[in-house]
Amino acid sequence: MFKNKFMAHLVGVAIICMLPFSAYSSERGVFDMDRWNTILDNVRTRAAEQNISQDTIRATLKSPAFIPSIVHSDRNQSEFKLTLDGYLARTVSARRIENGHKMRATYPTMLNRVYETYGVQPHVILAFWGLESNYGSYRAAHKLTDAFLTLMYDGRRETFFGNQLLALMKIADDNDLDINDIYGSWAGAMGHFQFIPTTLAQYGTDGNGDGHIDIIHSVGDAMFSAGNYLHRLGWNPNEKIIRRVSLPADFDLSLLDGKTKKTLSAWAAMGVLNDDGTPIPVADMTAGLVADVAAITDARAAAQNAPTHDPNAIDTDVAPQPVIYAYLTYPNFYRIKKWNSSNWYAIAIATLADELK
C-alpha cells in the first residue's frame, strides 16, 4: 500500500509540473492525489472481489502513470468534417486495397477457417482488419492500464473505464499475459481489430489453438475473434451490404440517414435506381438509404446560384437539380453499425470489402 501511494505521489508531482495551468483548473484545480489514490484502492478492492490474482493486481498497480495527453484527446475529439467521398478516398485507398490483397495471399488458410467456422467471408474480415489497424501496422501508443486509470481519474466515464480495466486484468489473468505489455489506443482499443476489453471478454476466441487468446500478437486469435463477433451480430454471408443508387433530384433528403427502412419495392416505386439508371433488384427484404446530405445540399445551392448563359431560358430562377447518389443499406450494414455506429464507417467497410473480393 505504501509503495503504491509513494509511486502515485511521484507521478502526481511530475504531472503538476507538466500540465498547462488551465488543464484542470475548471474542475479540480491541481492534480488531486487523494482522488488518484482512492481510484487505485478501489481497483485493488474490486479486482480482489472478482478473484483476479494478486500477481496481476500488483503488476497493474506497481507504477501507475497519469497521462495528460489522454485527457486532452478525450476532451478534444475533433469534429468530423470530411465529405463522404473524401472519407472513402482516405479509408479505401489504392494502397489499402493492394495491401489487403497481399494479406489475403498471406493468410488464406486462416481466413478460410474463419469463414468455415463463422460464415464471415475473407474479404469482410480483411476490410475490418484494414480499417481498424491497417492490417496490424498501427502501433499502439499507450499502456492500457495507464490509459484506463487516467480516464477513470478524469471522471467523465469513470464507471465505463473502470469496467474496462477490470476486464483487461481478468483477460491477462486467464491467458497468462503480462498486463504491462498490453498497449492500445488512448481510448482503450487494442489489437488487430481494436477491441475494447469487455468486447474481447465476450467474443475473444483462440484461433491458433495454443490455449490462450491474444489478439495483439496472434493474427489467428484476432481473426477468429472478429469472425465470432460478426457471427454473433447476425452476419449473413448471402446478403450484400450496400448498393450505390441514384435518386430523383427532388428526393426527400430527410429519408437519407439510414433510419427510415422500406421494402425494396417501395424504394423502387419512389424512383430509386441503380447508379447507372437501371432498376434495382427487388427482393423480400427492407433497406435504408444513406447519403452525404450536407454535400447534396451544397450541390443544390451551387446549382441554384449558378448563372445561366441561355438567353432563351423561360425561367432563369429555376436551375436543374443535380442527380443525387446514395447507398441502399441492407441488413448487414446495420450489423456493421453495431461494431461502429458511424454510417460512413459501415459504407467504407462495405466498399473496401467489395474491392477485396
C-alpha positions in Angstrom: 0.0 0.0 0.0 2.7 2.5 1.0 4.8 1.7 -2.1 1.8 2.2 -4.5 0.9 5.5 -2.9 4.5 6.7 -2.9 4.8 5.9 -6.6 1.5 7.7 -7.3 2.8 10.7 -5.4 5.9 10.8 -7.6 3.8 10.6 -10.7 1.5 13.3 -9.4 4.4 15.7 -8.7 5.6 15.2 -12.3 2.2 15.8 -13.7 1.7 19.1 -11.8 4.9 20.3 -13.5 3.9 19.1 -16.9 0.3 20.2 -17.2 -0.8 23.6 -18.6 -2.2 25.8 -15.9 -5.7 25.6 -17.3 -5.8 21.8 -17.8 -7.7 21.0 -14.6 -8.4 24.4 -13.1 -12.1 24.3 -14.3 -12.9 21.2 -12.4 -10.4 20.2 -9.7 -7.5 22.7 -9.8 -4.2 21.0 -9.3 -3.7 17.2 -9.5 -5.7 15.5 -6.8 -3.5 12.9 -5.1 -6.3 11.8 -2.8 -8.6 11.1 -5.7 -5.8 9.2 -7.5 -5.1 7.0 -4.5 -8.8 6.4 -4.0 -9.1 5.1 -7.5 -6.1 2.8 -7.1 -7.5 1.4 -3.8 -10.9 0.8 -5.5 -9.3 -1.0 -8.3 -7.4 -3.2 -5.9 -10.6 -4.0 -3.9 -12.8 -4.7 -6.9 -10.1 -6.9 -8.5 -9.8 -9.0 -5.4 -13.5 -9.4 -5.2 -13.5 -10.7 -8.8 -10.8 -13.2 -7.9 -8.2 -11.6 -10.1 -4.8 -12.9 -9.0 -2.6 -10.9 -6.7 0.2 -11.1 -9.2 -2.0 -9.3 -11.8 -3.2 -6.7 -9.2 0.3 -6.0 -8.2 1.5 -5.7 -11.8 -1.3 -3.3 -12.6 -0.8 -1.0 -9.7 3.0 -1.3 -9.4 3.8 2.0 -11.0 0.6 3.6 -12.3 1.0 6.7 -14.5 -1.3 9.5 -15.3 -1.1 10.6 -19.0 -2.2 14.2 -19.5 -2.3 13.8 -23.3 -5.0 11.1 -23.0 -7.3 13.5 -21.1 -6.6 16.1 -23.8 -7.5 13.6 -26.6 -10.7 12.6 -24.8 -11.9 16.2 -24.3 -10.9 17.4 -27.7 -12.1 14.8 -30.1 -12.2 16.7 -33.4 -15.5 17.1 -35.2 -15.6 15.0 -38.4 -15.5 17.4 -41.4 -14.6 15.2 -44.4 -17.2 14.7 -47.1 -18.3 11.1 -47.6 -16.3 11.0 -50.8 -13.3 12.4 -49.0 -13.6 9.9 -46.2 -13.9 7.0 -48.7 -10.8 8.3 -50.6 -8.9 8.2 -47.4 -10.1 4.9 -46.0 -10.4 2.9 -49.2 -7.2 4.0 -50.8 -5.3 2.1 -53.5 -2.6 1.2 -51.1 -5.0 -0.2 -48.6 -6.7 -2.3 -51.3 -3.3 -3.5 -52.5 -2.2 -4.5 -49.0 -5.5 -6.2 -48.4 -4.9 -8.5 -51.4 -1.4 -9.2 -50.1 -2.8 -10.2 -46.7 -5.4 -12.4 -48.4 -2.5 -14.2 -50.1 -0.5 -14.4 -46.8 -3.3 -15.9 -44.7 -5.6 -17.9 -47.0 -5.9 -20.9 -44.6 -6.8 -18.8 -41.6 -9.3 -16.7 -43.5 -10.9 -19.8 -44.9 -11.1 -21.4 -41.4 -12.9 -18.3 -40.1 -15.4 -18.5 -43.0 -16.0 -22.2 -42.4 -16.5 -21.6 -38.7 -18.4 -18.4 -38.6 -19.7 -17.7 -42.1 -17.9 -14.4 -42.4 -16.2 -14.1 -45.8 -12.4 -13.4 -46.1 -12.9 -10.1 -47.9 -15.2 -8.9 -45.0 -12.6 -9.9 -42.3 -9.9 -8.2 -44.4 -12.0 -5.0 -44.7 -12.4 -4.7 -40.9 -8.7 -5.5 -40.4 -7.7 -2.9 -42.9 -9.8 -0.1 -41.4 -9.2 -0.9 -37.8 -5.4 -1.3 -37.8 -4.2 -1.0 -41.4 -3.6 -4.8 -41.3 -1.8 -4.7 -38.0 0.6 -1.9 -38.9 -0.9 0.5 -36.4 1.5 1.0 -33.5 -0.3 1.3 -30.2 0.9 4.3 -28.2 -0.3 3.7 -24.6 0.0 1.1 -21.9 -3.7 0.3 -21.4 -3.6 0.1 -17.6 -2.3 3.7 -17.6 -4.9 4.8 -20.2 -7.8 3.4 -18.2 -6.6 4.8 -14.9 -6.1 8.2 -16.4 -9.6 8.2 -17.9 -11.1 7.0 -14.6 -9.4 9.9 -12.8 -10.7 12.4 -15.3 -14.2 11.2 -14.3 -16.2 11.7 -17.4 -16.9 8.0 -17.8 -15.3 6.6 -14.7 -17.5 3.6 -14.4 -17.1 2.6 -18.0 -13.3 2.8 -18.0 -13.2 1.1 -14.6 -15.1 -1.8 -16.0 -12.7 -1.9 -19.0 -9.6 -2.0 -16.7 -11.1 -4.9 -14.6 -12.0 -6.8 -17.8 -8.4 -6.3 -19.0 -7.0 -7.6 -15.7 -9.2 -10.7 -16.0 -8.1 -11.3 -19.6 -4.5 -11.0 -18.6 -5.1 -13.5 -15.8 -7.0 -16.0 -17.8 -4.5 -16.0 -20.7 -1.2 -15.7 -18.9 -0.5 -12.3 -20.4 1.8 -9.6 -19.0 -0.7 -6.8 -18.4 2.1 -4.2 -18.5 2.9 -5.4 -22.1 -0.7 -4.7 -23.4 -0.7 -1.5 -25.4 -3.5 0.2 -27.3 -5.2 3.5 -28.3 -5.8 6.3 -25.8 -9.4 5.2 -25.6 -8.5 1.6 -24.7 -8.9 -0.3 -28.0 -6.3 -2.9 -28.8 -5.1 -5.4 -31.3 -5.6 -6.0 -35.0 -9.3 -5.3 -34.8 -9.2 -2.7 -32.0 -11.4 -4.5 -29.4 -12.0 -2.9 -26.1 -11.5 -5.4 -23.1 -15.2 -6.0 -22.5 -15.8 -6.9 -26.1 -12.8 -9.1 -26.1 -14.0 -10.8 -22.9 -17.3 -11.6 -24.6 -16.2 -12.6 -28.1 -12.5 -13.4 -27.9 -11.6 -16.8 -29.4 -8.4 -18.9 -29.6 -7.8 -19.1 -33.3 -4.3 -20.6 -33.3 -5.1 -23.4 -30.8 -2.4 -22.6 -28.2 -5.0 -22.4 -25.4 -4.7 -18.6 -25.0 -6.4 -15.6 -26.5 -4.0 -12.9 -27.6 -5.5 -10.5 -30.2 -2.4 -8.3 -30.2 0.3 -10.8 -31.1 -1.7 -13.6 -32.8 -3.3 -12.9 -36.1 -5.3 -16.1 -35.8 -6.8 -15.2 -32.5 -7.6 -11.7 -33.8 -9.3 -13.0 -37.0 -11.3 -15.7 -35.1 -12.4 -13.2 -32.5 -13.6 -10.8 -35.3 -15.4 -13.6 -37.0 -17.1 -14.7 -33.8 -18.2 -11.1 -33.1 -19.7 -10.6 -36.5 -21.3 -14.0 -36.4 -22.9 -13.2 -33.1 -24.2 -9.9 -34.5 -26.1 -12.0 -37.1 -23.8 -11.7 -40.1 -25.4 -13.1 -43.3 -22.8 -14.1 -46.0 -25.6 -14.4 -48.6 -26.6 -10.7 -48.4 -25.0 -7.6 -49.9 -24.0 -4.8 -47.5 -24.8 -1.7 -49.7 -25.7 -0.8 -53.2 -24.9 2.6 -54.8 -28.0 4.1 -56.3 -29.3 7.3 -57.9 -32.4 9.2 -56.7 -34.8 11.7 -58.2 -33.4 15.2 -58.0 -36.3 16.3 -55.7 -35.9 13.3 -53.4 -36.7 14.0 -49.7 -33.3 14.3 -48.0 -34.8 13.5 -44.6 -35.0 9.9 -45.7 -31.2 9.6 -46.3 -30.0 9.0 -42.7 -30.4 5.2 -42.8 -33.1 5.2 -40.1 -36.1 5.0 -42.4 -36.4 1.5 -43.7 -38.7 0.4 -46.5 -39.1 -2.7 -48.7 -37.0 -2.6 -51.9 -40.2 -2.5 -54.0 -41.3 0.6 -52.1 -37.9 2.3 -52.7 -38.1 1.4 -56.4 -41.6 2.9 -56.6 -40.1 6.2 -55.2 -37.7 6.3 -58.1 -34.6 4.7 -56.6 -32.4 3.2 -59.4 -29.0 1.7 -59.8 -26.3 4.3 -60.2 -26.3 3.5 -64.0 -30.0 4.2 -64.2 -31.2 0.6 -64.4 -33.9 -0.8 -62.0 -32.7 -2.0 -58.6 -33.1 -5.7 -57.9 -36.2 -6.3 -55.8 -36.0 -9.0 -53.1 -38.1 -9.7 -50.0 -36.1 -7.5 -47.6 -36.1 -4.0 -46.2 -33.3 -1.5 -46.6 -32.5 2.1 -45.7 -30.8 4.9 -47.6 -27.7 6.8 -46.6 -26.1 9.7 -48.4 -23.9 12.8 -47.6 -26.8 15.2 -47.1 -24.6 18.2 -46.4 -22.8 17.7 -49.7 -26.1 17.2 -51.6 -27.4 20.4 -50.0 -24.3 22.3 -51.0 -24.6 21.0 -54.6 -28.2 22.1 -54.8 -27.3 25.5 -53.6 -24.5 25.8 -56.0 -26.7 24.8 -58.9 -29.4 27.3 -57.8 -26.9 30.1 -57.6 -25.0 29.3 -60.8 -25.6 32.0 -63.5 -27.4 30.9 -66.7 -26.0 31.5 -70.1 -29.1 30.5 -72.0 -30.8 33.7 -73.4 -33.8 31.6 -74.4 -34.4 30.2 -70.9 -38.0 30.8 -69.9 -37.3 31.0 -66.1 -33.8 31.7 -65.1 -34.7 31.4 -61.4 -35.2 27.6 -61.7 -32.0 25.7 -62.0 -31.8 22.0 -62.8 -31.1 20.0 -59.6 -28.0 17.7 -59.6 -28.5 13.9 -59.6 -28.5 12.5 -56.1 -26.3 9.5 -55.4 -26.9 7.4 -52.2 -26.5 3.9 -50.8 -29.1 1.4 -50.2 -28.2 -0.1 -46.9 -29.1 -3.8 -46.4 -29.3 -5.7 -43.0 -25.6 -6.5 -42.9 -25.0 -2.7 -43.0 -26.8 -2.4 -39.7 -24.8 -5.3 -38.2 -21.6 -3.4 -39.0 -23.1 -0.4 -37.2 -23.3 -2.5 -34.0 -19.5 -2.7 -34.3 -19.1 1.0 -35.1 -22.2 3.3 -35.2 -20.9 5.5 -38.0 -22.8 5.3 -41.3 -19.7 6.3 -43.1 -17.6 3.7 -41.4 -20.1 1.0 -42.5 -20.0 2.3 -46.1 -16.2 2.2 -46.0 -16.2 -1.4 -44.8 -18.6 -2.4 -47.5 -16.7 -0.6 -50.2 -13.3 -2.0 -49.1 -14.8 -5.5 -48.8 -16.1 -5.3 -52.4 -12.6 -4.3 -53.6 -11.1 -7.3 -51.8 -13.4 -10.0 -53.2 
